[in-house]
Amino acid sequence: MSYSIVPLQRLTEQLERLPGIGRKSAARLAFHLLYLPDKDAKAFTEALQDAREKIHECPICCNLTDVEPCPLCGDDRRDKTTICVVEDPRDVLAIERTREYSGLYHVLHGTISPMDGRGPDQLRVKELLRRLEDETVTEVIMATDPTVEGDYTAMYLSRLLKPLNIKVTRLAYGIPVGGDLEYADEVTLSRSLEGRNEL
């Protein structure tokens, strides 16, 4: 018969579900959380609950936010003629760190991946098309990851947008193929933005 403490085991199993956390790391985190002072443990759970309750998608760009519209969409100083399409909210943070881009964003929340059962209807494609109806936008930058799925999604969207007379560009391949935007450094992302190509 093996020894286990059921609540600790459940906590460890939940932590193990986090990306990049294996069994040993999950157990180490679970023990750390157990030994937190009551005040810190309460602050941790309140921060998690607060984030879950208050963070939602911006109704305009589909980025994560706690206000409407998000601070980027609500900023009058941003270039309203350019939209940078990204896969994930973390990609917005990565591009913003470069301080090279001053346009707007659109977050797809994934890529087209038939192997994973994810098609265009599971992404925020309709919301992007709705944003382009007023003809303010003159350029859409495809900043999906340089992976098979990212490239396919960029090509799919470029074919949808071509009839709208909107310039469609793709980030230059300063980012390693197979890499994720969120892990790229600021210099690489800056060069990728500067050297983008029309699709």
One Martini backbone bead per residue (centre of mass of N, CA, C, O) as a GRO file, in nm:
protein
  199
    1MET     BB    1   0.094   0.037   0.025
    2SER     BB    2   0.059   0.365  -0.047
    3TYR     BB    3   0.159   0.685   0.031
    4SER     BB    4  -0.096   0.948   0.084
    5ILE     BB    5  -0.210   1.287   0.029
    6VAL     BB    6  -0.478   1.388  -0.124
    7PRO     BB    7  -0.457   1.704  -0.138
    8LEU     BB    8  -0.158   1.700  -0.234
    9GLN     BB    9  -0.204   1.532  -0.488
   10ARG     BB   10  -0.405   1.726  -0.624
   11LEU     BB   11  -0.218   1.971  -0.633
   12THR     BB   12   0.006   1.838  -0.799
   13GLU     BB   13  -0.171   1.767  -1.046
   14GLN     BB   14  -0.244   2.061  -1.116
   15LEU     BB   15   0.049   2.168  -1.151
   16GLU     BB   16   0.128   1.959  -1.379
   17ARG     BB   17  -0.063   2.105  -1.599
   18LEU     BB   18   0.143   2.298  -1.637
   19PRO     BB   19   0.359   2.443  -1.830
   20GLY     BB   20   0.675   2.287  -1.769
   21ILE     BB   21   0.556   2.081  -1.549
   22GLY     BB   22   0.656   1.840  -1.356
   23ARG     BB   23   0.636   1.625  -1.101
   24LYS     BB   24   0.864   1.747  -0.921
   25SER     BB   25   0.787   2.045  -0.949
   26ALA     BB   26   0.500   2.015  -0.842
   27ALA     BB   27   0.581   1.915  -0.561
   28ARG     BB   28   0.752   2.159  -0.483
   29LEU     BB   29   0.521   2.367  -0.510
   30ALA     BB   30   0.324   2.241  -0.312
   31PHE     BB   31   0.508   2.268  -0.062
   32HIS     BB   32   0.543   2.571  -0.080
   33LEU     BB   33   0.241   2.643  -0.048
   34LEU     BB   34   0.203   2.508   0.231
   35TYR     BB   35   0.440   2.707   0.370
   36LEU     BB   36   0.285   2.943   0.354
   37PRO     BB   37   0.169   3.200   0.475
   38ASP     BB   38  -0.150   3.283   0.510
   39LYS     BB   39  -0.127   3.561   0.371
   40ASP     BB   40   0.012   3.454   0.107
   41ALA     BB   41  -0.197   3.239   0.029
   42LYS     BB   42  -0.431   3.437   0.004
   43ALA     BB   43  -0.304   3.622  -0.211
   44PHE     BB   44  -0.274   3.401  -0.424
   45THR     BB   45  -0.576   3.318  -0.451
   46GLU     BB   46  -0.683   3.604  -0.510
   47ALA     BB   47  -0.520   3.655  -0.770
   48LEU     BB   48  -0.638   3.419  -0.927
   49GLN     BB   49  -0.939   3.494  -0.897
   50ASP     BB   50  -0.918   3.781  -1.013
   51ALA     BB   51  -0.815   3.701  -1.292
   52ARG     BB   52  -1.055   3.513  -1.367
   53GLU     BB   53  -1.282   3.743  -1.335
   54LYS     BB   54  -1.146   4.011  -1.498
   55ILE     BB   55  -1.036   3.859  -1.737
   56HIS     BB   56  -1.069   3.943  -2.087
   57GLU     BB   57  -1.179   4.011  -2.394
   58CYS     BB   58  -1.144   4.224  -2.626
   59PRO     BB   59  -1.391   4.346  -2.846
   60ILE     BB   60  -1.172   4.416  -3.070
   61CYS     BB   61  -0.876   4.234  -3.046
   62CYS     BB   62  -0.879   3.980  -2.828
   63ASN     BB   63  -0.733   4.064  -2.597
   64LEU     BB   64  -0.624   4.082  -2.289
   65THR     BB   65  -0.834   4.219  -2.017
   66ASP     BB   66  -0.987   4.463  -1.761
   67VAL     BB   67  -1.077   4.656  -1.995
   68GLU     BB   68  -1.293   4.887  -2.189
   69PRO     BB   69  -1.096   4.897  -2.376
   70CYS     BB   70  -0.803   4.831  -2.428
   71PRO     BB   71  -0.518   5.019  -2.404
   72LEU     BB   72  -0.449   4.993  -2.710
   73CYS     BB   73  -0.730   5.066  -2.840
   74GLY     BB   74  -0.753   5.343  -2.653
   75ASP     BB   75  -0.504   5.461  -2.808
   76ASP     BB   76  -0.471   5.752  -3.003
   77ARG     BB   77  -0.151   5.715  -3.087
   78ARG     BB   78  -0.220   5.490  -3.260
   79ASP     BB   79  -0.208   5.313  -3.553
   80LYS     BB   80  -0.513   5.256  -3.741
   81THR     BB   81  -0.383   5.127  -4.027
   82THR     BB   82  -0.258   4.892  -3.838
   83ILE     BB   83  -0.243   4.527  -3.817
   84CYS     BB   84  -0.139   4.281  -3.583
   85VAL     BB   85  -0.123   3.936  -3.622
   86VAL     BB   86  -0.177   3.700  -3.359
   87GLU     BB   87  -0.199   3.412  -3.161
   88ASP     BB   88  -0.111   3.552  -2.876
   89PRO     BB   89  -0.091   3.756  -2.604
   90ARG     BB   90   0.223   3.716  -2.568
   91ASP     BB   91   0.296   3.849  -2.846
   92VAL     BB   92   0.228   4.136  -2.773
   93LEU     BB   93   0.441   4.169  -2.553
   94ALA     BB   94   0.686   4.111  -2.733
   95ILE     BB   95   0.643   4.349  -2.935
   96GLU     BB   96   0.627   4.583  -2.725
   97ARG     BB   97   0.928   4.553  -2.627
   98THR     BB   98   1.055   4.688  -2.891
   99ARG     BB   99   0.927   4.979  -2.970
  100GLU     BB  100   0.846   4.959  -3.306
  101TYR     BB  101   0.533   4.939  -3.261
  102SER     BB  102   0.213   5.149  -3.325
  103GLY     BB  103  -0.017   4.973  -3.366
  104LEU     BB  104  -0.238   4.726  -3.391
  105TYR     BB  105  -0.428   4.437  -3.283
  106HIS     BB  106  -0.475   4.068  -3.336
  107VAL     BB  107  -0.617   3.789  -3.167
  108LEU     BB  108  -0.665   3.444  -3.243
  109HIS     BB  109  -0.615   3.197  -3.048
  110GLY     BB  110  -0.432   3.061  -3.270
  111THR     BB  111  -0.435   2.797  -3.515
  112ILE     BB  112  -0.447   2.622  -3.790
  113SER     BB  113  -0.531   2.263  -3.700
  114PRO     BB  114  -0.639   1.969  -3.809
  115MET     BB  115  -0.498   1.773  -3.604
  116ASP     BB  116  -0.655   1.949  -3.359
  117GLY     BB  117  -0.941   2.055  -3.468
  118ARG     BB  118  -0.853   2.351  -3.596
  119GLY     BB  119  -1.022   2.611  -3.730
  120PRO     BB  120  -1.133   2.919  -3.823
  121ASP     BB  121  -1.386   2.905  -3.619
  122GLN     BB  122  -1.182   2.896  -3.356
  123LEU     BB  123  -1.112   3.173  -3.439
  124ARG     BB  124  -1.069   3.544  -3.478
  125VAL     BB  125  -1.171   3.609  -3.784
  126LYS     BB  126  -1.441   3.762  -3.786
  127GLU     BB  127  -1.335   4.000  -3.617
  128LEU     BB  128  -1.130   4.095  -3.823
  129LEU     BB  129  -1.323   4.149  -4.062
  130ARG     BB  130  -1.494   4.360  -3.910
  131ARG     BB  131  -1.252   4.570  -3.876
  132LEU     BB  132  -1.228   4.612  -4.210
  133GLU     BB  133  -1.497   4.756  -4.311
  134ASP     BB  134  -1.411   5.082  -4.278
  135GLU     BB  135  -1.120   5.127  -4.433
  136THR     BB  136  -0.874   5.213  -4.236
  137VAL     BB  137  -0.714   4.972  -4.311
  138THR     BB  138  -0.393   4.909  -4.502
  139GLU     BB  139  -0.245   4.700  -4.292
  140VAL     BB  140  -0.146   4.352  -4.251
  141ILE     BB  141   0.029   4.174  -4.005
  142MET     BB  142   0.187   3.863  -4.005
  143ALA     BB  143   0.261   3.720  -3.662
  144THR     BB  144   0.306   3.435  -3.689
  145ASP     BB  145   0.449   3.161  -3.642
  146PRO     BB  146   0.729   2.975  -3.787
  147THR     BB  147   0.516   2.747  -3.873
  148VAL     BB  148   0.305   2.552  -4.026
  149GLU     BB  149   0.051   2.677  -3.892
  150GLY     BB  150   0.134   2.977  -3.916
  151ASP     BB  151   0.165   2.981  -4.226
  152TYR     BB  152  -0.118   2.882  -4.297
  153THR     BB  153  -0.274   3.108  -4.156
  154ALA     BB  154  -0.148   3.343  -4.315
  155MET     BB  155  -0.241   3.247  -4.595
  156TYR     BB  156  -0.540   3.236  -4.541
  157LEU     BB  157  -0.573   3.538  -4.464
  158SER     BB  158  -0.452   3.664  -4.723
  159ARG     BB  159  -0.677   3.553  -4.910
  160LEU     BB  160  -0.910   3.705  -4.764
  161LEU     BB  161  -0.778   4.009  -4.796
  162LYS     BB  162  -0.708   4.079  -5.094
  163PRO     BB  163  -1.001   4.180  -5.196
  164LEU     BB  164  -0.974   4.447  -4.988
  165ASN     BB  165  -0.715   4.618  -5.050
  166ILE     BB  166  -0.490   4.495  -4.853
  167LYS     BB  167  -0.197   4.499  -4.710
  168VAL     BB  168   0.006   4.199  -4.686
  169THR     BB  169   0.222   4.096  -4.429
  170ARG     BB  170   0.534   3.945  -4.317
  171LEU     BB  171   0.744   3.842  -4.119
  172ALA     BB  172   1.052   3.812  -4.095
  173TYR     BB  173   1.315   3.558  -4.074
  174GLY     BB  174   1.451   3.622  -3.770
  175ILE     BB  175   1.291   3.394  -3.678
  176PRO     BB  176   1.295   3.090  -3.588
  177VAL     BB  177   1.209   2.805  -3.705
  178GLY     BB  178   0.980   2.682  -3.460
  179GLY     BB  179   0.930   2.929  -3.305
  180ASP     BB  180   0.847   3.167  -3.051
  181LEU     BB  181   0.775   3.490  -2.987
  182GLU     BB  182   0.801   3.495  -2.667
  183TYR     BB  183   1.130   3.403  -2.701
  184ALA     BB  184   1.211   3.648  -2.838
  185ASP     BB  185   1.405   3.900  -2.891
  186GLU     BB  186   1.403   4.236  -2.954
  187VAL     BB  187   1.594   4.245  -3.200
  188THR     BB  188   1.460   4.024  -3.369
  189LEU     BB  189   1.180   4.158  -3.377
  190SER     BB  190   1.264   4.424  -3.505
  191ARG     BB  191   1.377   4.300  -3.770
  192SER     BB  192   1.115   4.160  -3.850
  193LEU     BB  193   0.945   4.417  -3.880
  194GLU     BB  194   1.129   4.570  -4.088
  195GLY     BB  195   1.144   4.288  -4.290
  196ARG     BB  196   0.879   4.270  -4.405
  197ASN     BB  197   0.650   4.092  -4.625
  198GLU     BB  198   0.464   4.044  -4.890
  199LEU     BB  199   0.198   3.803  -4.973
   0.00000   0.00000   0.00000
